[in-house]
Amino acid sequence: MPSPEPEPGQLPKIYTGGRRGWVVGLVALGLGQAALGVLSAWTLTQLRAGSPWPMAVVIVSIVAAAVALGGLRVEERIAAERLGQDYVRDVRRDLVQAELTPGSRTHLGITVARTTNDLSSVRNWVSQGVGPLAAGIPLILGSVVGLTIIDPFLGLGFLFPLGVLAAVMVPWARTAYLRSRSLRRARGRMATRIADTVGAAQGIIAARGAGRELGHIDSASDVVVDRAVDRSAIVGLIRAGGTVAAMLATLAVAAVGVVRGIDPAVTMAAMAIAGIASTPIIDLGRIVEYRQTYLAARAVLGPALADAARRRAGYEQARDAATSAPVPDGADVPGLVHVAVPGLTGEPLRGSGGARIRLTSDDPGAPLRLMRRVVGLDATPPGVADEIWVGGENLRAVAPARGRALVGLATRGTVFERGSLRRAVRYRRPDLDEETAVAVLEVVGLSADRFPDGLRTVLRSGGEPLTTDERARLALARAIYGKPPLLLVADLDRDLDQEGRVRLERILAGYPGVVVLTGSDELARALGAEEFRVEATPVLVTPDGRAQDDD
């Protein structure tokens, strides 16, 4: 059963769906440990003289209870890890979905930081925070009940150090949160710098600037080190607090037993109960630490997921508006392409099969933004309804599979998903057979025979081991695969060699559908392309002239 959608700005709920079973299981494991602790303590009292139990039976019982207690601890750790991994899987999927939502502008370094450091913080909190709490609280409460049954003052003595620990943890936890947030920001900035440096590696090497860039990395690393060390002080204090409280709780039980003159065997049993309960108390310091690092991560992940939710809602609203809008005059004629995008087109762009249209603009980026709007890469502004009809069908109203069949896009510098060459060319139309894929690769002049694995060659890092020319040919093959009625080609000729440019011209000249392109004057003249002016639109940036940093 799928988990319910969280509210915008919130991470998924922990106690929902299949995770309920793991949480309930952890509580049961905690109660089981408490019961075994009380049972072991009672058995321990049978070591005194006059007990009806034989010594050997008492010793075997104590050892068996200890082994069983250890087994429950193992099961607790396994259940907690399952809970954490299942939860992180949901959050990871949400983060990737956010990047696959139209309008995403998250920096690669920030995305890497979120899916590594931040998700580690989330996992640690759920598996080593929520899990131990779910099992530890019943264990502590069960131990308190056992001690109270023996003598109410034993229970009170055990609880007193825990109350003091709870009081001091409040300000410590706030400090830990603030320092965790500071450390997280420093890590995010370092991740973006590393990503930018690696991305510009060729230019840096060519300009002999490796030393300078390493100096910048060192500076960013120094900030991370300083803030991590600063955070470690409060983290050490928090963890020490749990250890001290556990020790004092056990000593308090012993002191109460001595002061009240309780039978030494019973006092020893009470100390055994307190000792068993000391493990989750010691863990409390670590749990508080994990909680604060989780809150620091959530302060970033929550708004990011909320932003993606808003973009998805805006996309759906724009889709609904386009779907419910009246049919433009003649737009539903089979074979006709009708594109009217407010802000980018004045008069609608129209063409029938065989039309060749070249996009031009005073803004060099506007034609590509129009193409991105057509295929849904960029989100449509609120309150705006795009009119995009292809082959007599409303592109915004058709199912995704049908939309892929109607439009093909090939752009310069295409980055390919990880997978085989066969998968890459068939990505738009996995419903078509492999023979069609082989044929379209032959049309664009891309031979898989030069690779030992042929079509099974795995593409990595955006397209390796393909050359720039081969990536452009693959992008064209994917775009024309299945012959969509609308073909969008953006500056592809700039990535092709001479033979590839000749082949591109021949393919576009004979293409049966509507071709909308940007590219060289020579290509446009050879195709006899009609020019269509795209309106220049500013790209919103922050006051300092750059795109807003998601961190």
C-alpha positions in Angstrom: 0.0 0.0 0.0 1.6 3.3 -1.0 2.4 5.9 1.7 0.1 8.9 1.8 1.6 12.1 0.3 3.3 14.3 3.0 2.3 17.9 3.4 4.4 20.4 1.3 7.6 21.2 3.2 7.4 18.0 5.3 9.3 14.7 4.9 7.4 11.5 4.6 5.8 10.2 7.8 7.7 7.4 9.6 4.7 5.6 11.1 2.8 4.8 8.0 2.3 1.9 5.6 4.6 -1.1 6.1 6.8 0.9 8.5 4.1 0.6 11.2 5.0 -3.1 11.6 8.6 -2.3 12.2 7.8 0.3 14.8 5.4 -1.9 16.6 8.0 -4.7 16.4 10.6 -2.4 18.0 8.2 -1.6 20.9 7.6 -5.3 21.4 11.4 -6.0 21.4 11.8 -3.3 24.1 9.1 -4.8 26.3 10.6 -8.2 25.8 14.0 -6.9 27.0 12.4 -5.3 30.0 10.6 -8.6 30.8 13.9 -10.5 30.5 15.6 -8.0 32.7 13.1 -8.3 35.5 13.1 -12.1 35.1 16.9 -12.2 35.3 16.9 -10.0 38.4 14.3 -12.2 40.1 16.3 -15.3 39.2 19.4 -13.6 40.6 17.6 -13.4 44.0 17.4 -17.2 44.0 21.2 -17.4 44.6 20.7 -16.7 48.3 20.6 -19.4 50.9 17.3 -21.2 51.4 16.2 -20.8 47.8 14.3 -23.9 46.5 16.1 -23.6 43.1 19.2 -25.7 42.6 22.3 -23.5 42.0 22.9 -25.0 38.6 19.4 -24.2 37.4 19.7 -20.6 38.6 23.0 -20.1 36.8 21.7 -21.7 33.6 18.5 -19.6 33.8 20.6 -16.4 34.2 22.8 -17.3 31.3 19.8 -18.2 29.1 18.1 -14.9 29.9 21.3 -13.0 29.1 21.7 -14.8 25.7 18.0 -14.2 24.9 18.4 -10.5 25.8 21.4 -10.3 23.5 19.3 -12.0 20.7 16.6 -9.4 21.2 19.2 -6.6 20.9 20.4 -8.1 17.6 16.8 -8.2 16.3 16.3 -4.6 17.5 19.3 -3.4 15.4 18.1 -5.3 12.4 14.5 -4.0 12.7 15.8 -0.4 13.2 18.0 -0.6 10.2 15.1 -1.9 8.0 13.0 1.0 9.3 15.7 3.5 8.5 16.5 2.1 5.0 12.9 1.9 4.0 12.3 5.5 5.1 15.4 6.8 3.3 14.4 5.0 0.2 11.2 7.1 0.2 13.0 10.4 0.8 15.7 9.6 -1.8 12.9 8.9 -4.4 11.3 12.2 -3.5 14.6 14.1 -4.0 15.2 12.5 -7.4 11.6 13.2 -8.3 12.2 16.8 -7.4 15.1 17.0 -9.8 12.9 15.4 -12.5 10.1 18.0 -12.0 10.0 20.7 -14.7 11.7 23.9 -13.5 14.4 22.4 -11.4 17.6 24.5 -11.1 19.3 22.7 -8.3 23.1 22.7 -8.4 24.7 19.3 -8.9 26.8 19.7 -5.8 23.8 20.5 -3.7 22.0 17.5 -5.1 25.0 15.3 -4.2 25.1 16.7 -0.7 21.4 16.1 -0.2 21.5 12.5 -1.4 24.6 11.7 0.6 25.2 13.7 3.8 21.7 14.8 4.4 20.2 11.4 3.7 22.8 9.9 6.0 21.6 12.2 8.7 18.0 11.1 8.0 18.9 7.5 8.1 20.9 7.8 11.3 17.9 9.5 13.0 15.4 6.9 11.9 17.5 3.7 12.4 19.6 4.8 15.3 17.3 7.4 16.8 13.6 6.4 16.3 14.5 2.7 16.4 16.3 2.7 19.8 13.6 5.1 21.2 10.8 2.7 20.1 12.6 -0.1 21.9 14.4 1.8 24.6 11.4 3.7 26.1 9.4 0.5 26.8 12.6 -1.0 28.2 13.2 1.9 30.6 9.5 2.1 31.6 9.4 -1.6 32.2 12.5 -1.4 34.3 11.0 1.5 36.3 7.8 -0.6 36.9 9.9 -3.5 38.1 12.0 -1.4 40.4 8.8 0.3 41.8 7.3 -3.1 42.5 10.3 -4.0 44.6 10.3 -0.6 46.3 8.8 2.7 45.1 11.9 4.6 46.2 14.0 2.5 43.9 11.9 3.7 41.0 12.2 7.3 42.1 15.9 7.0 42.6 16.3 5.6 39.2 14.2 8.3 37.6 15.9 11.3 39.3 19.1 11.3 37.1 17.0 10.9 34.0 15.0 14.0 34.9 18.2 16.0 35.4 19.4 14.7 32.0 16.2 15.8 30.3 16.4 19.3 31.8 20.0 19.9 30.6 19.4 18.3 27.2 17.0 21.0 26.1 19.6 23.9 25.8 22.3 21.4 24.6 20.1 20.1 21.9 19.4 23.7 20.6 23.1 24.4 20.4 23.8 21.1 18.6 21.1 22.0 16.1 22.6 25.4 15.3 26.1 24.0 15.0 24.8 21.1 12.8 23.1 23.7 10.5 26.3 25.7 10.3 28.3 22.5 9.4 25.7 21.5 6.8 25.9 24.8 5.0 29.7 24.6 5.0 29.5 21.1 3.5 27.0 22.3 0.9 29.2 25.1 -0.2 32.2 22.8 -0.4 30.2 20.3 -2.4 29.2 22.9 -5.0 32.8 24.2 -5.3 34.1 20.6 -5.8 31.4 20.0 -8.4 32.2 23.2 -10.3 35.9 22.4 -10.2 35.5 18.9 -11.5 33.2 20.1 -14.2 35.7 22.7 -15.3 38.7 20.3 -15.0 39.8 20.5 -18.6 39.9 24.3 -18.7 41.7 24.4 -15.3 44.3 21.9 -16.4 44.8 23.8 -19.7 45.3 27.1 -17.9 47.6 25.5 -15.3 45.3 26.5 -12.6 45.1 23.3 -10.6 47.1 24.8 -7.7 44.8 27.8 -7.3 41.7 25.6 -7.4 43.1 23.2 -4.9 43.7 26.2 -2.7 40.1 27.2 -2.9 39.1 23.6 -2.0 41.4 23.6 0.9 39.9 26.9 2.2 36.4 25.4 1.9 37.6 22.2 3.6 39.1 24.3 6.5 35.8 25.8 7.2 34.1 22.4 7.3 36.8 21.1 9.6 36.5 24.1 12.0 32.7 23.8 12.2 32.9 20.0 12.5 35.3 20.3 15.5 33.1 23.1 17.0 30.1 20.8 16.7 32.0 17.8 18.2 32.3 19.7 21.5 28.6 19.9 22.1 28.1 16.4 20.7 30.6 15.0 23.1 28.9 16.8 26.0 25.5 15.4 25.0 26.9 11.8 24.7 28.7 12.2 28.0 25.4 13.3 29.6 23.8 10.0 28.7 26.7 8.0 30.0 26.8 9.9 33.3 23.0 9.7 33.8 23.1 5.9 33.2 25.9 5.5 35.8 24.1 7.8 38.3 20.8 5.9 37.9 22.5 2.6 38.7 24.3 4.1 41.7 21.1 5.8 42.9 19.4 2.4 43.0 22.3 1.0 45.0 22.2 3.9 47.4 18.5 3.6 47.9 18.8 -0.1 48.6 21.5 0.6 51.3 19.7 3.5 52.9 16.4 1.7 53.1 18.0 -1.5 54.4 16.7 -3.6 51.5 17.9 -7.2 51.4 21.3 -7.2 49.7 20.2 -9.9 47.2 17.2 -7.8 46.3 19.4 -4.7 46.0 21.7 -6.6 43.7 18.8 -7.7 41.6 17.5 -4.1 41.4 21.0 -3.0 40.3 20.9 -5.6 37.6 17.6 -4.2 36.3 19.0 -0.7 36.3 22.1 -2.0 34.5 20.0 -3.6 31.7 18.1 -0.3 31.4 21.3 1.7 31.3 22.0 0.8 27.6 19.1 2.9 26.2 20.0 5.6 28.6 23.5 5.8 27.3 22.1 5.8 23.8 20.0 8.9 24.7 23.0 11.2 24.1 23.6 9.8 20.7 19.9 9.9 19.9 19.7 13.6 20.7 22.7 14.2 18.5 21.1 12.3 15.6 17.9 14.2 16.1 19.7 17.6 15.8 21.6 16.6 12.6 18.3 15.3 11.2 16.5 18.6 12.0 19.4 20.4 10.3 19.0 18.2 7.2 15.2 18.5 7.3 15.5 22.3 7.3 17.0 22.0 3.8 15.2 19.0 2.4 11.7 20.1 3.5 11.7 23.4 1.5 13.3 21.6 -1.5 10.6 19.0 -1.5 7.9 21.7 -1.0 9.3 23.7 -3.9 9.1 20.5 -6.1 5.6 20.0 -4.9 4.6 23.5 -5.9 6.2 23.1 -9.3 4.4 19.8 -9.9 1.1 21.5 -8.8 1.8 24.4 -11.2 2.6 21.9 -14.0 -0.7 20.1 -13.4 -2.6 23.4 -13.3 -1.0 24.5 -16.6 -1.8 21.1 -18.0 -5.4 21.3 -16.9 -5.7 24.9 -18.2 -4.3 23.8 -21.6 -6.5 20.7 -21.7 -9.7 22.6 -20.9 -8.9 25.5 -23.3 -10.9 25.7 -26.5 -9.3 24.2 -29.6 -7.5 26.9 -31.6 -8.9 27.4 -35.1 -7.7 24.6 -37.3 -5.2 23.3 -34.7 -6.8 19.8 -34.6 -6.1 19.2 -38.3 -4.1 16.0 -38.7 -0.5 16.6 -39.7 -0.6 20.3 -38.5 1.7 21.6 -35.8 0.4 24.6 -33.8 2.6 26.2 -31.0 1.5 29.2 -29.1 3.5 29.9 -25.9 2.7 33.2 -24.2 5.9 35.2 -23.6 7.8 33.4 -26.3 5.6 33.5 -29.3 3.4 36.3 -30.6 1.6 34.8 -33.5 1.3 31.0 -33.3 4.0 28.9 -34.9 2.3 26.7 -37.5 3.4 24.2 -40.1 2.3 21.0 -41.8 4.2 17.9 -42.8 7.4 18.8 -44.6 7.7 22.3 -43.1 11.1 23.5 -42.0 11.1 26.3 -39.5 14.2 28.1 -38.1 13.8 29.9 -34.8 15.6 33.2 -34.4 15.6 35.8 -31.6 17.4 38.8 -30.2 17.9 36.6 -27.2 20.2 33.7 -28.1 18.6 31.5 -25.4 15.0 32.2 -26.3 14.7 29.6 -29.1 15.9 26.8 -26.8 13.5 27.9 -24.0 10.7 27.6 -26.5 11.7 24.1 -27.3 12.1 23.3 -23.6 8.5 24.6 -23.0 7.2 22.4 -25.8 8.6 19.2 -24.4 7.8 20.2 -20.8 11.4 20.7 -19.6 10.6 24.2 -18.3 7.6 24.9 -16.1 4.8 27.0 -17.5 4.3 30.3 -15.5 1.2 30.4 -13.3 -1.9 31.6 -15.1 -0.5 30.9 -18.5 -1.9 28.3 -20.9 0.3 27.0 -23.7 -1.3 25.9 -26.9 0.7 23.0 -28.3 -1.0 20.8 -30.8 0.8 18.1 -32.8 -0.7 16.0 -35.5 -4.2 17.1 -34.5 -3.6 16.2 -30.8 -3.3 18.4 -27.7 0.2 17.6 -26.5 -0.7 18.8 -22.9 -3.7 16.5 -22.8 -2.3 13.2 -24.1 -0.7 10.4 -22.0 3.1 10.5 -21.5 3.6 7.6 -23.9 1.6 9.3 -26.6 3.4 12.6 -26.0 6.8 10.9 -26.5 5.6 9.5 -29.8 4.5 13.0 -31.0 7.7 15.0 -30.4 11.4 14.3 -30.7 14.1 16.6 -29.4 17.8 16.6 -30.3 20.0 19.3 -28.8 23.7 20.1 -28.8 25.5 18.6 -25.7 22.9 16.1 -24.9 23.6 14.2 -21.7 22.5 10.6 -21.7 21.2 8.5 -18.8 23.2 5.5 -17.6 22.4 2.4 -19.5 23.1 0.5 -22.7 23.4 2.0 -26.2 20.3 0.0 -27.2 18.3 1.6 -24.3 19.5 5.1 -25.1 18.3 5.0 -28.7 15.0 3.4 -27.8 14.4 5.5 -24.7 11.5 7.6 -26.3 9.9 4.6 -27.9 10.6 1.4 -26.0 7.6 -0.1 -27.6 9.3 -0.3 -31.0 11.4 -3.4 -32.0 15.2 -3.6 -31.9 15.5 -3.8 -35.7 14.1 -0.3 -35.9 16.7 0.9 -33.5 19.5 -0.7 -35.6 18.1 0.9 -38.7 17.9 4.4 -37.3 21.5 4.1 -36.0 22.6 3.3 -39.5 20.6 6.3 -40.8 22.6 8.7 -38.6 25.9 7.0 -39.3 26.5 5.7 -35.8 28.1 2.2 -35.8 28.0 0.1 -32.6 30.4 -2.4 -34.1 33.4 -0.4 -33.0 32.6 -1.3 -29.4 33.3 -4.8 -28.1 29.8 -5.1 -26.6 28.0 -3.5 -29.6 24.5 -2.3 -28.7 25.0 -3.7 -25.1 27.8 -1.1 -24.5 27.0 0.7 -21.3 27.0 4.5 -21.5 28.4 6.3 -18.4 29.1 9.8 -17.2 26.5 11.3 -19.6 27.6 9.4 -22.8 31.1 7.9 -22.4 32.7 6.1 -24.3 31.0 8.0 -27.2 32.8 10.9 -28.8 31.1 14.3 -29.1 30.2 13.6 -32.7 28.7 10.2 -31.8 26.7 11.7 -28.9 25.2 14.2 -31.4 24.3 11.3 -33.8 22.8 9.3 -30.9 20.7 12.3 -29.9 19.4 12.6 -33.5 18.7 8.9 -33.7 16.7 9.0 -30.5 14.8 12.1 -31.7 13.8 10.6 -35.1 13.2 7.1 -33.7 9.6 6.3 -34.6 9.3 9.4 -36.9 7.4 11.8 -34.6 5.3 14.4 -36.3 7.3 17.2 -34.7 11.1 17.2 -34.6 13.0 19.8 -32.6 16.7 20.2 -33.4 18.8 22.7 -31.4 22.3 23.6 -32.7 23.1 19.9 -33.3 25.3 20.7 -36.3 27.9 22.3 -34.0 28.7 18.9 -32.4 28.9 17.0 -35.7 31.9 16.5 -37.9 31.7 17.4 -41.6 30.2 14.0 -42.7 27.8 14.3 -39.8 26.6 17.7 -40.9 26.0 16.5 -44.4 24.1 13.5 -43.1 22.1 15.8 -40.8 21.1 18.0 -43.7 20.0 15.0 -45.7 18.0 13.6 -42.9 16.2 16.9 -42.1 15.5 17.5 -45.8 13.7 14.2 -46.2 12.0 14.1 -42.8 8.2 13.6 -43.3 7.1 15.7 -40.3 7.6 19.3 -39.2 11.2 20.2 -38.3 11.8 23.2 -36.0 15.5 24.0 -35.6 18.2 26.3 -34.6 21.6 26.1 -36.2 23.9 27.6 -38.8 22.8 29.8 -41.7 24.2 27.2 -44.1 21.9 24.5 -42.8 18.9 26.8 -42.8 19.5 27.8 -46.4 20.1 24.2 -47.5 16.7 23.3 -46.0 14.9 26.3 -47.3 13.7 26.9 -43.7 11.2 29.6 -43.0 12.3 31.9 -40.1 10.1 32.4 -37.0 10.9 35.1 -34.5 10.9 34.1 -30.8 10.4 36.8 -28.2 13.3 37.6 -25.9 12.4 36.9 -22.3 14.6 37.7 -19.3 15.8 34.8 -17.0 15.0 35.7 -13.4 18.2 35.8 -11.2 19.1 37.1 -7.8 20.2 40.7 -7.2 23.8 39.6 -7.5 23.3 38.4 -11.0 23.3 34.6 -10.5 20.7 31.9 -10.2 19.4 31.4 -6.7 21.4 29.0 -4.6 19.2 26.3 -3.3 21.2 25.9 -0.2 
